Structures are given as C-alpha cells and as structure tokens.
Amino acid sequence: MLLESLLWSNIILCLIASGLILLFRRTRPCETVFIVLLLVLFSCLNYLDLRTINTPENLYFLLRYKLLFEVAAVIACYFYTKIAFRDNSEIFRGPGFWLAIVISAGIILTALITPVEWLYFSSNFSEDGILYVTRHGFILYIFLFLLLIFGLVQLERTVTALHQLQRWRIKLEILGVGLLMASFAFYLSQSFLNKAINMNSLAARSVFTLLAVALILYSRFFR
C-alpha cells in the first residue's frame, strides 16, 4: 500500500537524519537539539499514524498518544523558529517568549486532561478513514494551526534579517522546516475547514515531509 510505504519511509528517514545531525553537529547546540527533536517527534507521529490506520480497533487508545505527539511536534516547530539562527541573548526578556510558553503549557495541559472522546468521533473509521472533530477538538486545532502560522512568519523574518552569505548557507534548512510546518498546517486545517480529518491526506503530508528532510540534510552537510 502506497500510504504505508510513505509512512515507513518517513519514519526511517527522520530517524536517520536526526542521528546524522546529532553525530555531525555543525550549528549551535540549541538549534541542533530542536531540529533533532523535531525529526524524532515526526518519526514517532508517523508511526502512530501507521498504527491508527492498521489497527482501527484500537482507535481511541492510539488517538490519545497521537494527539500528544501532534502537540509536541507543533510546539517544537514553533520554538525552533523562535531561536534558530538568531541572537538569543535577549529572548528571555521579551514578553512574546513568555506568552508563547504560557500558551504552549495550556495546550499541553488541555491535551493531557481532555478525554479523547471529547475531541474526536468516527462512525466507520475502518472503512472511510475519516475522523470527525468535535467543538473541543476544533478549538485545540485552531491553536495548533496558529502556532504553525506564527512560526512560518518568524522563519521569514529570520531569513530576511540575515546577511546574504548567511542566508545562502541556511536558506535550504529554513525552506525544509517551513515545508514541514506548512504540510502539517495543511493536514490540521482539515479539522476546522471540514470538521473532519481524512487520514488519506497523510500521503501528501508524507511526500512533503520526505522532501523537507532531504532539504534539511543537504543544507546541514553541503552548505
């Protein structure tokens, strides 16, 4: 099955890439930690997506962990854009940073304590692969989507603020992370555009993830 092959490719490539980046670190430690964390989280998330598709009888059990990894991946994306390739000496003094901490903590707490049945329901998931999103799930996904959008804006600001030579060196990594975030934002946007998430759209997200990881690796080792 094409979707399963794509998900397995994502799992393996993200783990290999995170290991290589950690082993041959070429940027500051904070950037390396966040990019490795991002790749590991996406690998775990793809594995949970695969399990959800293949074992629909365990749907709500798997959705609990899938939601937590989605939240963790989005927050890791956002804070990567906050600190990557920037002068972070003043970051703790700005109100925006602490506001992001509070919002992120609120999202994590909500995902931890809210029963998964309050967020999703499905009439025939094993047949159609569609998860319907409740009002509570709709609100949660709105916050996740906004974090991704603000993160993409911060990536653009980072690139435009750099010197031309610096921009040439890191623009492919920025493009790769941006593509990763944009594909995830597209996937999440179904929750409030259609009030449902079609798991078949994972194929498109997986293709863009493979391309994004390839760009990140090329940037890290050849730029």
C-alpha positions as CSV (number, residue, x, y, z in Angstrom):
1,M,0.0,0.0,0.0
2,L,1.4,3.4,-1.0
3,L,0.4,5.2,2.1
4,E,2.1,2.6,4.4
5,S,5.3,2.8,2.3
6,L,5.4,6.5,2.5
7,L,4.8,6.5,6.3
8,W,7.6,3.9,6.8
9,S,9.9,6.0,4.6
10,N,9.2,9.0,6.8
11,I,9.8,7.1,10.0
12,I,13.2,5.7,8.8
13,L,14.4,8.9,7.1
14,C,13.6,11.1,10.1
15,L,15.4,8.8,12.5
16,I,18.5,8.5,10.2
17,A,18.5,12.3,9.7
18,S,18.3,13.0,13.4
19,G,21.1,10.6,14.1
20,L,23.4,12.1,11.5
21,I,22.7,15.7,12.6
22,L,23.3,14.8,16.2
23,L,26.5,12.9,15.3
24,F,27.9,15.6,13.0
25,R,26.7,18.8,14.7
26,R,27.5,21.9,12.6
27,T,25.5,24.6,14.2
28,R,24.8,25.9,17.8
29,P,23.6,23.3,20.3
30,C,20.2,24.8,20.8
31,E,19.4,24.7,17.0
32,T,20.7,21.1,16.8
33,V,18.6,20.0,19.8
34,F,15.4,21.4,18.3
35,I,15.9,20.1,14.8
36,V,16.7,16.6,16.2
37,L,13.7,16.8,18.5
38,L,11.5,17.8,15.6
39,L,12.6,14.9,13.4
40,V,12.2,12.4,16.2
41,L,8.7,13.6,17.0
42,F,7.7,13.5,13.4
43,S,9.0,9.9,13.1
44,C,7.0,8.9,16.2
45,L,3.9,10.7,14.9
46,N,4.2,8.9,11.6
47,Y,4.5,5.5,13.4
48,L,1.3,6.3,15.4
49,D,-0.5,7.3,12.1
50,L,0.5,4.0,10.7
51,R,-0.7,2.1,13.7
52,T,-4.0,4.0,13.7
53,I,-4.7,3.1,10.1
54,N,-3.7,-0.6,10.5
55,T,-5.4,-1.2,13.9
56,P,-8.7,0.8,13.9
57,E,-10.0,-1.4,16.7
58,N,-7.5,0.5,19.0
59,L,-8.5,3.9,17.6
60,Y,-9.2,5.9,20.7
61,F,-6.2,4.4,22.6
62,L,-3.9,5.4,19.7
63,L,-5.5,8.8,19.3
64,R,-4.6,9.7,22.8
65,Y,-0.8,9.3,22.0
66,K,-1.2,10.7,18.5
67,L,-2.6,13.9,19.9
68,L,0.2,14.3,22.4
69,F,2.8,13.9,19.7
70,E,1.0,16.3,17.4
71,V,1.0,18.9,20.2
72,A,4.7,18.3,21.0
73,A,5.7,18.5,17.3
74,V,3.9,21.8,16.7
75,I,5.4,23.3,19.8
76,A,8.9,22.1,18.9
77,C,8.4,23.6,15.4
78,Y,7.4,26.9,16.9
79,F,10.3,27.2,19.3
80,Y,12.7,26.2,16.7
81,T,11.6,29.2,14.6
82,K,11.9,31.3,17.8
83,I,15.6,30.5,18.4
84,A,17.1,29.2,15.1
85,F,19.9,31.4,13.6
86,R,19.1,34.3,15.8
87,D,20.8,36.2,18.6
88,N,19.1,34.7,21.6
89,S,20.8,36.8,24.3
90,E,17.7,38.9,24.8
91,I,15.0,36.3,24.1
92,F,14.1,35.7,27.8
93,R,13.4,39.4,28.3
94,G,10.7,39.7,25.6
95,P,7.0,39.2,26.6
96,G,6.4,37.3,23.4
97,F,8.6,34.4,24.5
98,W,6.9,34.0,27.9
99,L,3.4,34.4,26.3
100,A,4.4,31.5,24.0
101,I,5.4,29.4,27.0
102,V,2.1,30.0,28.7
103,I,0.1,29.2,25.6
104,S,2.1,26.1,24.9
105,A,1.7,24.9,28.5
106,G,-2.0,25.5,28.3
107,I,-2.2,23.4,25.0
108,I,-0.2,20.6,26.6
109,L,-2.3,20.6,29.7
110,T,-5.5,20.5,27.6
111,A,-4.3,17.6,25.5
112,L,-3.3,15.7,28.7
113,I,-6.5,16.1,30.7
114,T,-9.2,16.2,28.0
115,P,-10.8,12.7,27.3
116,V,-10.1,11.8,23.7
117,E,-13.7,11.0,23.1
118,W,-14.5,14.7,23.6
119,L,-12.2,15.6,20.7
120,Y,-12.9,13.0,18.0
121,F,-15.6,10.6,16.9
122,S,-15.9,8.3,13.9
123,S,-18.8,6.3,12.6
124,N,-16.9,3.9,10.4
125,F,-13.2,4.7,10.6
126,S,-12.0,1.3,9.4
127,E,-13.9,1.8,6.1
128,D,-13.6,5.5,5.3
129,G,-10.5,6.6,7.3
130,I,-12.3,9.8,8.4
131,L,-12.1,11.3,12.0
132,Y,-14.7,13.8,12.8
133,V,-13.6,16.6,15.1
134,T,-15.8,17.9,17.9
135,R,-16.1,21.5,19.1
136,H,-13.4,20.9,21.7
137,G,-11.1,19.4,19.1
138,F,-11.8,22.3,16.7
139,I,-10.6,24.8,19.3
140,L,-7.5,22.8,20.1
141,Y,-6.6,22.5,16.5
142,I,-7.1,26.2,15.9
143,F,-4.4,27.0,18.5
144,L,-2.0,24.4,16.9
145,F,-2.6,25.9,13.5
146,L,-2.0,29.4,14.7
147,L,1.3,28.4,16.3
148,L,2.4,26.9,12.9
149,I,1.4,30.1,11.1
150,F,3.2,32.3,13.5
151,G,6.2,30.0,13.3
152,L,6.3,30.4,9.5
153,V,6.2,34.1,9.8
154,Q,9.1,34.0,12.2
155,L,11.1,31.9,9.7
156,E,10.5,34.5,7.0
157,R,11.7,37.3,9.4
158,T,14.8,35.3,10.3
159,V,15.8,34.8,6.6
160,T,15.2,38.5,5.7
161,A,17.3,39.7,8.6
162,L,20.4,37.7,7.7
163,H,23.4,38.8,5.6
164,Q,23.3,37.5,2.0
165,L,26.1,34.9,2.6
166,Q,24.4,33.7,5.8
167,R,21.1,33.5,4.0
168,W,22.7,31.3,1.2
169,R,24.1,28.9,3.8
170,I,20.9,28.3,5.8
171,K,18.0,29.0,3.4
172,L,17.6,25.4,2.4
173,E,17.2,24.3,6.1
174,I,14.7,27.1,6.6
175,L,12.9,26.1,3.5
176,G,12.9,22.5,4.7
177,V,11.5,23.3,8.1
178,G,9.0,25.7,6.6
179,L,7.8,22.9,4.2
180,L,7.5,20.5,7.1
181,M,5.4,23.1,9.0
182,A,3.3,24.0,6.0
183,S,2.4,20.4,5.2
184,F,1.5,19.8,8.9
185,A,-0.6,23.0,8.8
186,F,-2.4,21.8,5.7
187,Y,-3.2,18.5,7.5
188,L,-4.5,20.2,10.6
189,S,-6.5,22.8,8.6
190,Q,-9.0,20.0,7.7
191,S,-10.2,20.0,11.3
192,F,-11.7,23.4,11.1
193,L,-12.4,23.6,7.3
194,N,-14.3,20.3,7.1
195,K,-14.8,19.5,10.8
196,A,-13.1,16.2,10.0
197,I,-9.6,14.8,9.3
198,N,-9.2,12.4,6.3
199,M,-6.3,10.1,7.1
200,N,-5.8,9.5,3.3
201,S,-4.3,13.1,3.2
202,L,-1.3,11.7,5.1
203,A,0.1,10.6,1.7
204,A,0.5,14.2,0.7
205,R,2.0,15.2,4.0
206,S,4.4,12.3,3.9
207,V,5.7,13.3,0.4
208,F,6.3,16.9,1.6
209,T,8.0,15.5,4.8
210,L,10.4,13.4,2.7
211,L,11.3,16.5,0.6
212,A,11.7,18.7,3.7
213,V,14.1,16.3,5.4
214,A,16.1,15.9,2.2
215,L,16.5,19.8,2.1
216,I,17.5,19.9,5.8
217,L,20.1,17.2,5.3
218,Y,21.5,18.8,2.2
219,S,21.7,22.2,3.9
220,R,23.4,20.7,7.0
221,F,26.1,18.7,5.2
222,F,26.7,20.6,1.9
223,R,26.1,24.3,2.9
